[in-house]
């Protein structure tokens, strides 16, 4: 089996599984309990929070645990909107965001908020100048992704951060679920107020995520109850998953795998075939490559490769079972005939050169079979 669907989810590191099993067995107390077992669990969570903060170059008081990227995005966006609505009700985002952002914006529109959706160019990038022109006196939030989950577009977060230095009252939220590499290597820009991460995108457990909230920035809580996570996110903490996420983040940060060279080799290989169109722009994240064989629907190619033990996807895992797919490609003015043929190959730090070579061999065989069908 060769797994190339890592933008959907990544397999957990074995060390993470072992850590979680140990915690499940030995840290049984509720972290809010005052007795020794509760204090023991709470101390482990505090240690994990500090480890994560150190790796992200921020203060541990700025790290909040959630159930994943979707909750982090919802909390950042709705929390900001409700907290700042007395100052304005205008929000800016882009046409190509993850459903957990776009559908949250649609929800807020029903609550009376006004949302501006920025267009992107044919490479999927926003125009920072147009963003500046979209800002109004009542703008309270700018929310955008760092790396697009469908095509791997790398948005100009640093440039947006510079622009927003002129507007200190506007909250700036970044969906970095697909961008951990850049968070670790470039650090979180000082102008970013809120940032979302999800553990299962970096070989950690599902159902746990991070919301970075810059010190001093206020948001309204979505979940009310026991006041955990300093009141930002009530609910008994998932001690084992938090520990597993901290371990995964540390292991991921230590990996030095040439994903960029893998992607470059795959791009050159696929481009050599007649009828294959590379849909990911050249300036993009190194782990995602979206392409299409003209005339072969994406799901047909996906299953043909699956029969040979290679696993890709046709779209975002969060929208692949719904009718509307590849909204990013549509925003990039890619025709429907091409977007319906698109598949996404996404790499991880666990993939190897041998797997790349095996994919190339299998793809060549599959392509030859499809070529005969297209010619007949």
RODO-2510 file (C-alpha; in nm, 4 decimals, decimal comma):
residues 376
     n   res          X          Y          Z
     1     x     0,0000     0,0000     0,0000
     2     x     0,1184     0,3502    -0,0877
     3     x    -0,0697     0,6276     0,0879
     4     x    -0,0740     0,9615    -0,0953
     5     x    -0,3814     1,1169     0,0694
     6     x    -0,2031     1,2909     0,3539
     7     x    -0,3878     1,6198     0,3146
     8     x    -0,7017     1,4336     0,4186
     9     x    -0,5383     1,2698     0,7194
    10     x    -0,1996     1,1278     0,8111
    11     x    -0,1279     0,7931     0,9785
    12     x    -0,0176     0,8375     1,3374
    13     x     0,3483     0,7977     1,4235
    14     x     0,3961     0,4742     1,6188
    15     x     0,5534     0,6740     1,9014
    16     x     0,2327     0,8767     1,9242
    17     x     0,0219     0,5622     1,9534
    18     x     0,2519     0,4345     2,2279
    19     x     0,2389     0,7656     2,4142
    20     x    -0,1392     0,7765     2,4028
    21     x    -0,1691     0,4176     2,5255
    22     x     0,0581     0,4968     2,8199
    23     x    -0,1390     0,8089     2,9082
    24     x    -0,4731     0,6298     2,8811
    25     x    -0,3489     0,3686     3,1255
    26     x    -0,1629     0,5864     3,3740
    27     x    -0,3336     0,9280     3,3708
    28     x    -0,6921     0,8447     3,4600
    29     x    -0,7848     1,1533     3,6616
    30     x    -1,0020     1,4391     3,5394
    31     x    -0,7618     1,7340     3,4975
    32     x    -1,0061     1,9564     3,6870
    33     x    -1,0124     1,7317     3,9952
    34     x    -0,8254     1,8561     4,3019
    35     x    -0,6913     1,5178     4,4123
    36     x    -0,3533     1,3752     4,3134
    37     x    -0,4780     1,1922     4,0031
    38     x    -0,6400     1,5088     3,8711
    39     x    -0,3310     1,7175     3,9419
    40     x    -0,1201     1,4530     3,7660
    41     x    -0,3316     1,4774     3,4491
    42     x    -0,3405     1,8558     3,4657
    43     x     0,0380     1,8687     3,4987
    44     x     0,0785     1,6487     3,1906
    45     x    -0,1474     1,8788     2,9903
    46     x     0,0500     2,1795     3,1097
    47     x     0,3737     2,0117     3,0032
    48     x     0,2290     1,9316     2,6596
    49     x     0,1068     2,2890     2,6217
    50     x     0,4550     2,4194     2,7014
    51     x     0,6170     2,1806     2,4521
    52     x     0,3785     2,2919     2,1791
    53     x     0,4337     2,6589     2,2603
    54     x     0,8106     2,6124     2,2457
    55     x     0,7866     2,4473     1,9032
    56     x     0,5599     2,7254     1,7742
    57     x     0,7727     3,0004     1,9318
    58     x     0,4896     3,1457     2,1358
    59     x     0,3784     3,1646     2,4983
    60     x     0,1950     2,8663     2,6428
    61     x    -0,0853     3,0992     2,7521
    62     x    -0,1558     3,1523     2,3814
    63     x    -0,2214     2,7820     2,3106
    64     x    -0,5776     2,6497     2,3417
    65     x    -0,6858     2,2926     2,2744
    66     x    -0,9900     2,2161     2,0571
    67     x    -1,1398     1,9113     1,8862
    68     x    -0,9616     1,9890     1,5588
    69     x    -0,9241     2,2329     1,2720
    70     x    -1,2966     2,2795     1,2160
    71     x    -1,3587     2,3808     1,5764
    72     x    -1,0510     2,6034     1,5810
    73     x    -1,1737     2,7840     1,2691
    74     x    -1,5281     2,8160     1,4021
    75     x    -1,4074     2,9410     1,7386
    76     x    -1,1749     3,1982     1,5840
    77     x    -1,4300     3,3312     1,3355
    78     x    -1,7552     3,3192     1,5302
    79     x    -1,5773     3,4088     1,8530
    80     x    -1,4318     3,7217     1,6940
    81     x    -1,7567     3,8149     1,5203
    82     x    -1,9627     3,7954     1,8386
    83     x    -1,6971     3,9645     2,0525
    84     x    -1,6477     4,2593     1,8164
    85     x    -1,9941     4,3036     1,6628
    86     x    -2,0528     4,6258     1,8548
    87     x    -1,7604     4,7763     1,6591
    88     x    -1,8636     4,6463     1,3173
    89     x    -2,0055     4,3493     1,1301
    90     x    -1,7864     4,3310     0,8210
    91     x    -1,5589     4,0310     0,7605
    92     x    -1,3173     3,9588     0,4761
    93     x    -1,2222     3,6114     0,3541
    94     x    -1,1472     3,4450     0,0182
    95     x    -1,3362     3,2359    -0,2350
    96     x    -1,1142     2,9301    -0,1808
    97     x    -1,1342     2,8669     0,1919
    98     x    -1,1983     2,5307     0,3565
    99     x    -1,5680     2,4490     0,4135
   100     x    -1,5202     2,4999     0,7880
   101     x    -1,4498     2,8651     0,7080
   102     x    -1,6876     2,9245     0,4167
   103     x    -1,9867     2,7624     0,5858
   104     x    -1,9105     2,9523     0,9050
   105     x    -1,9183     3,2732     0,7019
   106     x    -2,2544     3,1723     0,5561
   107     x    -2,3831     3,1165     0,9101
   108     x    -2,2660     3,4630     1,0142
   109     x    -2,4327     3,6204     0,7111
   110     x    -2,7608     3,4810     0,8427
   111     x    -2,6822     3,6556     1,1722
   112     x    -2,6566     3,9921     0,9975
   113     x    -2,2841     4,0058     0,9238
   114     x    -2,1548     4,1295     0,5876
   115     x    -1,8854     3,9091     0,4330
   116     x    -1,6571     4,0037     0,1435
   117     x    -1,5181     3,7052    -0,0502
   118     x    -1,1964     3,8002    -0,2288
   119     x    -1,1390     3,6623    -0,5780
   120     x    -0,8179     3,4800    -0,6665
   121     x    -0,6131     3,4787    -0,9856
   122     x    -0,5564     3,1768    -1,2098
   123     x    -0,2826     3,0621    -0,9714
   124     x    -0,5249     3,0774    -0,6804
   125     x    -0,3662     3,3765    -0,5101
   126     x    -0,5376     3,6802    -0,3681
   127     x    -0,4308     4,0329    -0,4583
   128     x    -0,3132     4,2000    -0,1371
   129     x    -0,3895     4,5408    -0,2861
   130     x    -0,7499     4,4337    -0,3443
   131     x    -0,7664     4,3157     0,0154
   132     x    -0,6591     4,6625     0,1248
   133     x    -0,9327     4,8196    -0,0873
   134     x    -1,1912     4,5845     0,0658
   135     x    -1,1205     4,7027     0,4212
   136     x    -1,3916     4,9314     0,5603
   137     x    -1,4399     5,1320     0,8769
   138     x    -1,6539     4,8485     1,0160
   139     x    -1,4205     4,5588     0,9230
   140     x    -1,3519     4,3467     1,2302
   141     x    -1,1898     4,0305     1,0902
   142     x    -0,9769     3,9026     0,8034
   143     x    -0,9709     3,5218     0,7800
   144     x    -0,7754     3,3241     0,5223
   145     x    -0,5808     3,0029     0,4765
   146     x    -0,2036     2,9877     0,4511
   147     x    -0,2009     2,6792     0,2252
   148     x    -0,5004     2,5671     0,0211
   149     x    -0,6064     2,2110     0,0950
   150     x    -0,7209     2,1217    -0,2577
   151     x    -0,4404     2,2547    -0,4768
   152     x    -0,1617     2,3571    -0,2388
   153     x    -0,1713     2,7293    -0,3175
   154     x     0,0558     2,9293    -0,0897
   155     x    -0,1206     3,2515     0,0030
   156     x     0,0826     3,5692     0,0836
   157     x     0,0219     3,5611     0,4579
   158     x     0,3345     3,7624     0,5369
   159     x     0,2284     4,0392     0,2974
   160     x    -0,1218     4,0435     0,4424
   161     x     0,0273     4,0687     0,7904
   162     x     0,2287     4,3732     0,6818
   163     x    -0,0841     4,5348     0,5351
   164     x    -0,2848     4,4736     0,8510
   165     x    -0,0221     4,6457     1,0648
   166     x    -0,2037     4,9613     0,9547
   167     x    -0,5295     4,8265     1,1016
   168     x    -0,4519     4,7076     1,4557
   169     x    -0,8176     4,6747     1,5570
   170     x    -0,8918     4,4133     1,2878
   171     x    -0,8452     4,0550     1,4015
   172     x    -0,6366     3,8442     1,1618
   173     x    -0,7135     3,4711     1,1584
   174     x    -0,5054     3,2211     0,9619
   175     x    -0,6172     2,8669     0,8836
   176     x    -0,2794     2,6911     0,8949
   177     x    -0,4105     2,3338     0,9015
   178     x    -0,2184     2,2535     0,5803
   179     x     0,0690     2,4892     0,6581
   180     x     0,2509     2,3499     0,9609
   181     x     0,5766     2,3422     0,7637
   182     x     0,5599     2,7206     0,7250
   183     x     0,4495     2,7782     1,0835
   184     x     0,7583     2,5907     1,2021
   185     x     1,0072     2,7403     0,9554
   186     x     0,8774     3,0978     0,9239
   187     x     0,7070     3,1221     1,2641
   188     x     0,3694     3,2805     1,3282
   189     x     0,3790     3,6416     1,2037
   190     x     0,3470     3,8841     1,4931
   191     x     0,0401     4,0433     1,3311
   192     x    -0,1524     3,7140     1,3288
   193     x    -0,4053     3,7113     1,6127
   194     x    -0,5556     3,3648     1,5675
   195     x    -0,4235     3,0521     1,3974
   196     x    -0,5709     2,7036     1,3533
   197     x    -0,3892     2,3678     1,3490
   198     x    -0,5112     2,0071     1,3457
   199     x    -0,3133     1,7140     1,4884
   200     x    -0,4220     1,4527     1,2364
   201     x    -0,2544     1,6522     0,9586
   202     x     0,0879     1,6001     1,1198
   203     x     0,0685     1,2338     1,2230
   204     x    -0,1153     1,2963     1,5472
   205     x    -0,4562     1,1727     1,6630
   206     x    -0,7868     1,2767     1,5109
   207     x    -1,0250     1,4840     1,7176
   208     x    -0,7704     1,7223     1,8685
   209     x    -0,6417     2,0571     1,7460
   210     x    -0,4859     2,3862     1,8420
   211     x    -0,6122     2,7408     1,8401
   212     x    -0,3339     2,9925     1,8821
   213     x    -0,4746     3,3160     2,0254
   214     x    -0,2359     3,6045     2,0634
   215     x    -0,2102     3,7350     2,4176
   216     x    -0,4562     4,0158     2,4824
   217     x    -0,6945     3,9323     2,1977
   218     x    -1,0489     3,8602     2,3095
   219     x    -1,3021     3,6260     2,1500
   220     x    -1,6447     3,5050     2,2596
   221     x    -1,6589     3,1438     2,3765
   222     x    -1,8632     2,8999     2,1704
   223     x    -1,8782     2,6213     2,4292
   224     x    -1,9969     2,7067     2,7783
   225     x    -1,9584     2,4892     3,0836
   226     x    -1,6769     2,4180     3,3248
   227     x    -1,4525     2,6969     3,2019
   228     x    -1,1632     2,4800     3,0848
   229     x    -0,8995     2,6352     2,8564
   230     x    -0,9319     2,9626     3,0474
   231     x    -1,2981     2,9814     2,9528
   232     x    -1,2294     2,9843     2,5785
   233     x    -1,3303     2,6211     2,5294
   234     x    -1,5235     2,4426     2,8043
   235     x    -1,5214     2,0638     2,8218
   236     x    -1,3093     1,8026     2,9960
   237     x    -0,9686     1,7914     2,8307
   238     x    -0,8665     1,4867     2,6263
   239     x    -0,5426     1,4200     2,8111
   240     x    -0,4186     1,1331     2,5941
   241     x    -0,4864     1,3127     2,2658
   242     x    -0,3224     1,6317     2,3893
   243     x    -0,0118     1,4356     2,4876
   244     x    -0,0189     1,2528     2,1544
   245     x    -0,0479     1,5798     1,9645
   246     x     0,2504     1,7269     2,1479
   247     x     0,4554     1,4164     2,0679
   248     x     0,3495     1,4270     1,7009
   249     x     0,4399     1,7932     1,6686
   250     x     0,7836     1,7343     1,8181
   251     x     0,8528     1,4350     1,5929
   252     x     0,7268     1,6174     1,2840
   253     x     0,9487     1,9166     1,3591
   254     x     1,2526     1,6869     1,3665
   255     x     1,1862     1,5234     1,0292
   256     x     1,4085     1,6332     0,7414
   257     x     1,2477     1,4646     0,4416
   258     x     1,2972     1,6007     0,0850
   259     x     0,9267     1,6375     0,0081
   260     x     0,9974     1,9269    -0,2280
   261     x     1,2267     1,7106    -0,4416
   262     x     0,9626     1,4363    -0,4462
   263     x     0,6994     1,6792    -0,5659
   264     x     0,9298     1,8276    -0,8290
   265     x     1,0048     1,4803    -0,9619
   266     x     0,6348     1,3937    -0,9727
   267     x     0,5492     1,7202    -1,1466
   268     x     0,8117     1,6592    -1,4156
   269     x     0,7059     1,2955    -1,4544
   270     x     0,3339     1,3672    -1,4910
   271     x     0,3927     1,6639    -1,7218
   272     x     0,5628     1,4340    -1,9708
   273     x     0,2342     1,2555    -2,0480
   274     x     0,0077     1,3871    -2,3217
   275     x    -0,3268     1,5019    -2,1837
   276     x    -0,2065     1,5367    -1,8249
   277     x    -0,2587     1,8850    -1,6858
   278     x    -0,0902     1,9998    -1,3647
   279     x    -0,3384     2,2156    -1,1755
   280     x    -0,1225     2,3099    -0,8776
   281     x     0,0730     2,6331    -0,9389
   282     x     0,4520     2,6290    -0,9412
   283     x     0,4714     2,8486    -0,6313
   284     x     0,2976     2,6242    -0,3823
   285     x     0,3314     2,4060    -0,0743
   286     x     0,5622     2,1074    -0,1300
   287     x     0,3260     1,8320    -0,0170
   288     x     0,0279     1,8755    -0,2527
   289     x     0,0118     1,8095    -0,6272
   290     x    -0,3225     1,8237    -0,8060
   291     x    -0,3453     1,7065    -1,1668
   292     x    -0,5907     1,5723    -1,4232
   293     x    -0,5929     1,3392    -1,7218
   294     x    -0,8202     1,5050    -1,9749
   295     x    -1,1201     1,2863    -2,0466
   296     x    -1,0783     1,0600    -1,7425
   297     x    -1,2967     1,1530    -1,4461
   298     x    -1,1137     1,1875    -1,1194
   299     x    -1,2965     0,9077    -0,9418
   300     x    -1,2201     0,6694    -1,2295
   301     x    -0,8475     0,7409    -1,2073
   302     x    -0,8619     0,7231    -0,8281
   303     x    -1,0131     0,3741    -0,8297
   304     x    -0,7793     0,2523    -1,1037
   305     x    -0,4829     0,3504    -0,8871
   306     x    -0,6531     0,2125    -0,5768
   307     x    -0,6740    -0,1295    -0,7429
   308     x    -0,2935    -0,1180    -0,7591
   309     x    -0,2622    -0,0211    -0,3923
   310     x    -0,2101     0,3527    -0,4376
   311     x    -0,4409     0,5899    -0,2530
   312     x    -0,5101     0,9469    -0,3667
   313     x    -0,8217     1,1639    -0,3465
   314     x    -1,0402     1,3630    -0,5812
   315     x    -1,0972     1,6635    -0,3557
   316     x    -1,0997     1,7832     0,0016
   317     x    -1,1992     1,4990     0,2341
   318     x    -1,4419     1,7376     0,4034
   319     x    -1,6393     1,7872     0,0811
   320     x    -1,5741     1,4743    -0,1280
   321     x    -1,9112     1,3214    -0,0422
   322     x    -2,1070     1,6358    -0,1246
   323     x    -2,2255     1,7554    -0,4617
   324     x    -2,0053     2,0659    -0,4784
   325     x    -1,6451     1,9735    -0,5397
   326     x    -1,3305     2,1605    -0,6388
   327     x    -1,4614     2,5070    -0,5596
   328     x    -1,0971     2,6168    -0,5542
   329     x    -1,0435     2,5129    -0,9163
   330     x    -1,3634     2,6908    -1,0125
   331     x    -1,2386     3,0092    -0,8469
   332     x    -0,9154     2,9692    -1,0489
   333     x    -1,1248     2,9598    -1,3708
   334     x    -1,0405     2,5962    -1,4403
   335     x    -1,3092     2,4524    -1,6676
   336     x    -1,5557     2,1994    -1,5331
   337     x    -1,4356     1,9439    -1,7874
   338     x    -1,0895     1,9590    -1,6321
   339     x    -1,1878     1,9983    -1,2664
   340     x    -1,4069     1,6875    -1,2859
   341     x    -1,0940     1,4954    -1,3850
   342     x    -0,8793     1,6327    -1,1034
   343     x    -0,7097     1,4181    -0,8413
   344     x    -0,4945     1,5301    -0,5501
   345     x    -0,1715     1,3577    -0,4546
   346     x    -0,0524     1,4661    -0,1106
   347     x     0,2719     1,3615     0,0535
   348     x     0,3917     1,3330     0,4111
   349     x     0,7211     1,3020     0,5947
   350     x     0,6659     0,9251     0,5978
   351     x     0,6698     0,8789     0,2194
   352     x     0,9828     0,7442     0,0512
   353     x     1,1683     0,7638    -0,2777
   354     x     1,0776     0,3993    -0,3383
   355     x     0,7088     0,4855    -0,3133
   356     x     0,7521     0,7665    -0,5647
   357     x     0,9168     0,5231    -0,8071
   358     x     0,6426     0,2648    -0,7554
   359     x     0,3736     0,5265    -0,8205
   360     x     0,5440     0,6244    -1,1443
   361     x     0,5494     0,2617    -1,2582
   362     x     0,1823     0,2052    -1,1719
   363     x     0,0706     0,5358    -1,3207
   364     x     0,2405     0,4547    -1,6497
   365     x     0,0513     0,1248    -1,6730
   366     x    -0,2802     0,2879    -1,5843
   367     x    -0,2215     0,5711    -1,8305
   368     x    -0,1498     0,3285    -2,1150
   369     x    -0,4794     0,1492    -2,0489
   370     x    -0,6713     0,4763    -2,0463
   371     x    -0,4974     0,5891    -2,3657
   372     x    -0,6365     0,2877    -2,5491
   373     x    -0,9862     0,3680    -2,4221
   374     x    -0,9615     0,7335    -2,5240
   375     x    -0,8399     0,6405    -2,8727
   376     x    -1,1145     0,3830    -2,9330
***
